[in-house]
Every structure is written in structure tokens, then in C-alpha cells.
Amino acid sequence: MLRFEGLSKAYAGRRVIDAITGQLGLGAYALQGPNGVGKSTLLALFAGAIAPDAGEVWIEGLSLQAAPVEARKRLGYAPDTSSIYPFITGRDFLDFVVQTRKYDGCGSMEEMIDELGLTPYLAARFSAMSLGTQKKYLLCAAWIGDAPVLLLDEPSNGLDHAARTALARRIADRSQHALTLFASHDAAFVEACGATVVDIDEVAGRPSRDRRAG
């Protein structure tokens, strides 16, 4: 479902992702490792949010480089922080995503709005929302269209208990028919999702750290 070959990315001369090749199939996977080692970069590369220095990514057999529009229709992506225009309301944002994806299953979206407790904030502008509420909107948007591949960066950050529980259940429920890859330091959340832990060093082409140190 998600395949990558020769994928590399460097910043200021420092190689963060080093010519990695691999693939992931159905299931839930939790990408783990210390801050600053490339988890967000790797998810953004997989999502096509940033361009690799080298290599290629395929979503359900479609190349993000050669067929970006079709490939992106098959994935959902929620970054850790919001870059949405501050004057847009929650409802306007979700409606825009629905139109972009040409999605007609809005009943499912309304269910997620209710599960995440977003109903009172539909008319609020992003500039007036807490970071946790913004994160909920990013997650809700990523779910629109029920994409086969879902990429989430620290999805439980800033969420209340009810929202964390609902999100973990949704990720676990997807495992039989779709792929979810998410970065998380939250061990309890990872366990609730039933996710397989993937070490960033193993994926990014670096020697594994000595876990006994520090």
C-alpha cells in the first residue's frame, strides 16, 4: 500500500533520511524515536508535503512524483501543527476538504465531528481555537474520504481523554482494510491503537541507538 525506494532528504547538509527502501501493508504502525531525528520529515515525504532530494514514493502503486493528484486521492495526512489560514472557520475548512476530495459520505464526517467534540467550534475561526481543537480539525480532515493510506504526526497531542479514546478506536478499526502510520511518543495511545512499533532508525537507514544509554 505504501512503498518507497531510495528516499533521501537533507537539511543544511545534514542527511535526515538516507536512501531508504521499503514498504508497509495493511495495519497500524507507530513510528517512534527521539525528537529531531526525522519522524515528521519522513511522514511529510510519504505524504508528498515536501519533496525528497532523491527517491520515490508510491501510494497503492501510484507514484507521488509521476501521478501526484491520483496518488494523493488515496492518502490522508494530518501534520502535528496547523498551517491553515487563521480567518477560516472550522466548518469552512472541512467543507473545503470535502469539495477538494469530491467526497459524498458526509454522514461519516459528522460522526467524527461529534466523537471529537468539534460541534461547538464549527463557527469558530482557527485563530480563536486552542491547539488541541486545531489538531482535531486536522485529524477530521485527514479522515475525509476514508483514504487507504493515513499518515498522522503525533495525533494524540493536545487531545482530551474522550477524543484520544475515539481516535485510537478509529485507528484500530482501520487495521483490517487500510494502512495507518503515525508518529507518537504516547505509549498508552499506541497500545490502544494495537499498533506495531517501528523504530525511526531502522526505517531511516541509520544504525540503531543503544537503548540502554540515556
C-alpha beads as a LAMMPS data file, in Angstrom:
LAMMPS data file: protein, C-alpha beads

214 atoms
213 bonds

1 atom types
1 bond types

-500.0 500.0 xlo xhi
-500.0 500.0 ylo yhi
-500.0 500.0 zlo zhi

Masses

1 110.0

Atoms # bond

1 1 1 0.000 0.000 0.000
2 1 1 2.882 2.356 0.843
3 1 1 6.172 1.748 -0.948
4 1 1 9.333 3.835 -1.069
5 1 1 12.648 3.407 -2.839
6 1 1 15.947 5.281 -2.475
7 1 1 14.247 8.018 -0.446
8 1 1 16.617 10.711 0.891
9 1 1 16.296 14.138 2.495
10 1 1 18.899 16.513 3.934
11 1 1 18.671 19.879 5.675
12 1 1 21.634 22.268 5.823
13 1 1 23.926 19.487 4.697
14 1 1 22.727 17.017 7.358
15 1 1 21.217 13.832 5.948
16 1 1 17.991 13.132 7.857
17 1 1 16.641 10.323 5.679
18 1 1 19.325 8.241 3.965
19 1 1 18.412 6.352 0.775
20 1 1 15.739 4.177 2.390
21 1 1 13.738 1.492 0.634
22 1 1 10.794 -0.488 1.990
23 1 1 7.056 -0.969 2.115
24 1 1 4.153 -1.213 4.545
25 1 1 0.870 -3.082 4.121
26 1 1 -2.418 -3.243 5.995
27 1 1 -2.337 -2.408 9.684
28 1 1 -1.482 0.306 12.203
29 1 1 2.146 1.313 12.698
30 1 1 3.601 3.686 15.294
31 1 1 6.790 5.468 14.234
32 1 1 8.942 6.140 17.289
33 1 1 12.263 7.782 18.165
34 1 1 13.607 10.910 19.910
35 1 1 12.615 14.402 18.831
36 1 1 14.556 15.813 15.915
37 1 1 15.557 12.544 14.238
38 1 1 13.258 12.769 11.221
39 1 1 9.831 11.321 12.062
40 1 1 7.911 14.385 10.857
41 1 1 10.163 14.651 7.811
42 1 1 9.546 11.035 6.882
43 1 1 5.763 11.366 7.193
44 1 1 5.810 14.569 5.131
45 1 1 7.856 12.814 2.435
46 1 1 5.404 9.920 2.354
47 1 1 2.522 12.408 2.093
48 1 1 4.127 14.454 -0.661
49 1 1 4.069 17.531 1.586
50 1 1 7.800 18.014 0.997
51 1 1 9.885 16.854 -1.955
52 1 1 12.679 14.301 -1.473
53 1 1 16.226 15.031 -2.579
54 1 1 16.188 11.603 -4.206
55 1 1 13.949 8.565 -4.414
56 1 1 10.288 7.907 -4.963
57 1 1 7.092 7.078 -3.024
58 1 1 4.136 5.017 -4.253
59 1 1 0.641 5.044 -2.743
60 1 1 -1.287 1.931 -3.791
61 1 1 1.005 1.592 -6.797
62 1 1 0.696 5.244 -7.856
63 1 1 3.827 7.395 -7.832
64 1 1 3.654 10.653 -5.870
65 1 1 6.164 12.075 -8.350
66 1 1 4.640 10.846 -11.620
67 1 1 0.937 10.910 -10.694
68 1 1 0.647 13.246 -7.678
69 1 1 -3.064 14.059 -7.996
70 1 1 -4.194 10.447 -8.248
71 1 1 -1.771 9.277 -5.547
72 1 1 -2.920 11.958 -3.084
73 1 1 -6.550 10.913 -3.555
74 1 1 -5.550 7.668 -1.840
75 1 1 -3.968 9.170 1.254
76 1 1 -4.906 11.325 4.209
77 1 1 -2.346 13.370 6.133
78 1 1 -2.500 15.288 9.401
79 1 1 0.691 17.169 10.380
80 1 1 1.451 17.958 14.005
81 1 1 0.814 21.692 13.624
82 1 1 -1.726 23.723 11.686
83 1 1 -0.817 25.942 8.739
84 1 1 -4.446 26.796 7.971
85 1 1 -5.385 30.423 7.341
86 1 1 -6.382 31.881 10.733
87 1 1 -9.579 33.525 9.442
88 1 1 -11.133 30.262 8.168
89 1 1 -13.799 28.671 10.346
90 1 1 -13.855 25.005 11.221
91 1 1 -16.887 24.344 9.042
92 1 1 -15.381 26.251 6.092
93 1 1 -12.197 24.190 6.373
94 1 1 -13.998 20.847 6.413
95 1 1 -16.312 21.884 3.577
96 1 1 -13.269 22.844 1.513
97 1 1 -11.683 19.427 2.078
98 1 1 -14.956 17.685 1.169
99 1 1 -15.140 19.637 -2.093
100 1 1 -11.472 19.023 -2.890
101 1 1 -11.828 15.289 -2.362
102 1 1 -15.263 15.192 -4.054
103 1 1 -16.482 13.233 -1.047
104 1 1 -20.170 12.454 -0.574
105 1 1 -20.053 10.422 2.654
106 1 1 -20.599 13.380 4.942
107 1 1 -22.509 11.288 7.464
108 1 1 -19.256 9.634 8.460
109 1 1 -17.593 13.045 8.782
110 1 1 -20.373 14.291 11.035
111 1 1 -19.875 11.236 13.242
112 1 1 -16.219 12.113 13.680
113 1 1 -17.063 15.750 14.391
114 1 1 -19.296 14.511 17.208
115 1 1 -16.754 11.976 18.514
116 1 1 -14.007 14.591 18.718
117 1 1 -16.268 17.174 20.338
118 1 1 -15.976 19.682 17.491
119 1 1 -19.632 20.679 17.141
120 1 1 -19.373 23.764 19.417
121 1 1 -16.413 25.064 17.382
122 1 1 -17.715 24.742 13.817
123 1 1 -18.272 28.511 13.540
124 1 1 -15.018 29.421 15.305
125 1 1 -12.057 30.762 13.352
126 1 1 -8.756 28.914 13.606
127 1 1 -7.122 31.964 15.183
128 1 1 -9.527 31.617 18.140
129 1 1 -9.079 27.846 18.617
130 1 1 -6.811 26.079 21.076
131 1 1 -4.019 23.947 19.597
132 1 1 -5.938 20.835 20.660
133 1 1 -9.046 21.921 18.755
134 1 1 -6.966 22.744 15.685
135 1 1 -5.420 19.285 15.881
136 1 1 -8.899 17.722 15.977
137 1 1 -9.815 19.526 12.751
138 1 1 -6.635 18.324 11.044
139 1 1 -7.455 14.755 12.076
140 1 1 -11.064 15.046 10.941
141 1 1 -9.916 16.383 7.564
142 1 1 -7.429 13.540 7.147
143 1 1 -10.279 11.046 7.604
144 1 1 -12.481 12.589 4.919
145 1 1 -12.753 10.131 2.056
146 1 1 -11.608 7.127 4.135
147 1 1 -8.256 7.030 2.314
148 1 1 -6.487 3.639 2.124
149 1 1 -3.285 5.216 3.496
150 1 1 -3.429 7.532 6.513
151 1 1 -0.375 9.421 7.822
152 1 1 -0.628 11.169 11.209
153 1 1 2.038 13.168 13.046
154 1 1 1.664 12.933 16.859
155 1 1 -2.130 12.541 16.562
156 1 1 -2.834 12.312 20.298
157 1 1 -1.023 15.583 21.158
158 1 1 -3.340 18.088 22.815
159 1 1 -6.392 15.811 22.775
160 1 1 -8.693 15.269 25.732
161 1 1 -9.337 11.743 27.007
162 1 1 -12.595 11.238 25.095
163 1 1 -11.034 12.336 21.802
164 1 1 -7.936 10.160 22.350
165 1 1 -10.149 7.152 23.035
166 1 1 -12.287 7.764 19.930
167 1 1 -9.222 8.284 17.747
168 1 1 -7.494 5.119 18.978
169 1 1 -10.631 3.119 18.277
170 1 1 -10.838 4.505 14.746
171 1 1 -7.201 3.652 14.037
172 1 1 -7.650 0.126 15.393
173 1 1 -10.815 -0.365 13.324
174 1 1 -8.970 0.607 10.119
175 1 1 -6.280 -2.033 10.528
176 1 1 -8.166 -4.781 8.692
177 1 1 -8.742 -2.799 5.499
178 1 1 -6.305 0.133 5.436
179 1 1 -2.870 1.393 6.483
180 1 1 -2.280 3.932 9.245
181 1 1 1.246 5.153 10.008
182 1 1 1.585 7.640 12.835
183 1 1 4.395 9.156 14.896
184 1 1 3.793 9.044 18.642
185 1 1 5.586 9.160 21.988
186 1 1 2.358 8.165 23.758
187 1 1 2.805 4.501 24.777
188 1 1 -0.745 4.143 26.101
189 1 1 -2.176 5.544 22.871
190 1 1 -0.011 3.248 20.736
191 1 1 -1.215 0.247 22.742
192 1 1 -4.861 1.325 22.459
193 1 1 -4.455 1.507 18.670
194 1 1 -2.996 -2.013 18.579
195 1 1 -0.140 -0.562 16.542
196 1 1 3.128 -2.221 15.592
197 1 1 6.063 -0.081 16.736
198 1 1 8.522 0.923 14.002
199 1 1 11.845 2.467 15.077
200 1 1 12.783 5.535 13.019
201 1 1 16.437 4.453 12.912
202 1 1 15.534 1.163 11.274
203 1 1 13.411 2.930 8.656
204 1 1 15.704 5.899 8.024
205 1 1 18.836 3.895 7.259
206 1 1 20.758 4.700 10.443
207 1 1 22.377 2.357 12.997
208 1 1 20.003 1.709 15.909
209 1 1 20.714 3.621 19.097
210 1 1 21.845 1.746 22.181
211 1 1 18.564 1.793 24.131
212 1 1 20.449 1.124 27.374
213 1 1 22.103 4.532 27.147
214 1 1 20.346 7.642 28.468

Bonds

1 1 1 2
2 1 2 3
3 1 3 4
4 1 4 5
5 1 5 6
6 1 6 7
7 1 7 8
8 1 8 9
9 1 9 10
10 1 10 11
11 1 11 12
12 1 12 13
13 1 13 14
14 1 14 15
15 1 15 16
16 1 16 17
17 1 17 18
18 1 18 19
19 1 19 20
20 1 20 21
21 1 21 22
22 1 22 23
23 1 23 24
24 1 24 25
25 1 25 26
26 1 26 27
27 1 27 28
28 1 28 29
29 1 29 30
30 1 30 31
31 1 31 32
32 1 32 33
33 1 33 34
34 1 34 35
35 1 35 36
36 1 36 37
37 1 37 38
38 1 38 39
39 1 39 40
40 1 40 41
41 1 41 42
42 1 42 43
43 1 43 44
44 1 44 45
45 1 45 46
46 1 46 47
47 1 47 48
48 1 48 49
49 1 49 50
50 1 50 51
51 1 51 52
52 1 52 53
53 1 53 54
54 1 54 55
55 1 55 56
56 1 56 57
57 1 57 58
58 1 58 59
59 1 59 60
60 1 60 61
61 1 61 62
62 1 62 63
63 1 63 64
64 1 64 65
65 1 65 66
66 1 66 67
67 1 67 68
68 1 68 69
69 1 69 70
70 1 70 71
71 1 71 72
72 1 72 73
73 1 73 74
74 1 74 75
75 1 75 76
76 1 76 77
77 1 77 78
78 1 78 79
79 1 79 80
80 1 80 81
81 1 81 82
82 1 82 83
83 1 83 84
84 1 84 85
85 1 85 86
86 1 86 87
87 1 87 88
88 1 88 89
89 1 89 90
90 1 90 91
91 1 91 92
92 1 92 93
93 1 93 94
94 1 94 95
95 1 95 96
96 1 96 97
97 1 97 98
98 1 98 99
99 1 99 100
100 1 100 101
101 1 101 102
102 1 102 103
103 1 103 104
104 1 104 105
105 1 105 106
106 1 106 107
107 1 107 108
108 1 108 109
109 1 109 110
110 1 110 111
111 1 111 112
112 1 112 113
113 1 113 114
114 1 114 115
115 1 115 116
116 1 116 117
117 1 117 118
118 1 118 119
119 1 119 120
120 1 120 121
121 1 121 122
122 1 122 123
123 1 123 124
124 1 124 125
125 1 125 126
126 1 126 127
127 1 127 128
128 1 128 129
129 1 129 130
130 1 130 131
131 1 131 132
132 1 132 133
133 1 133 134
134 1 134 135
135 1 135 136
136 1 136 137
137 1 137 138
138 1 138 139
139 1 139 140
140 1 140 141
141 1 141 142
142 1 142 143
143 1 143 144
144 1 144 145
145 1 145 146
146 1 146 147
147 1 147 148
148 1 148 149
149 1 149 150
150 1 150 151
151 1 151 152
152 1 152 153
153 1 153 154
154 1 154 155
155 1 155 156
156 1 156 157
157 1 157 158
158 1 158 159
159 1 159 160
160 1 160 161
161 1 161 162
162 1 162 163
163 1 163 164
164 1 164 165
165 1 165 166
166 1 166 167
167 1 167 168
168 1 168 169
169 1 169 170
170 1 170 171
171 1 171 172
172 1 172 173
173 1 173 174
174 1 174 175
175 1 175 176
176 1 176 177
177 1 177 178
178 1 178 179
179 1 179 180
180 1 180 181
181 1 181 182
182 1 182 183
183 1 183 184
184 1 184 185
185 1 185 186
186 1 186 187
187 1 187 188
188 1 188 189
189 1 189 190
190 1 190 191
191 1 191 192
192 1 192 193
193 1 193 194
194 1 194 195
195 1 195 196
196 1 196 197
197 1 197 198
198 1 198 199
199 1 199 200
200 1 200 201
201 1 201 202
202 1 202 203
203 1 203 204
204 1 204 205
205 1 205 206
206 1 206 207
207 1 207 208
208 1 208 209
209 1 209 210
210 1 210 211
211 1 211 212
212 1 212 213
213 1 213 214
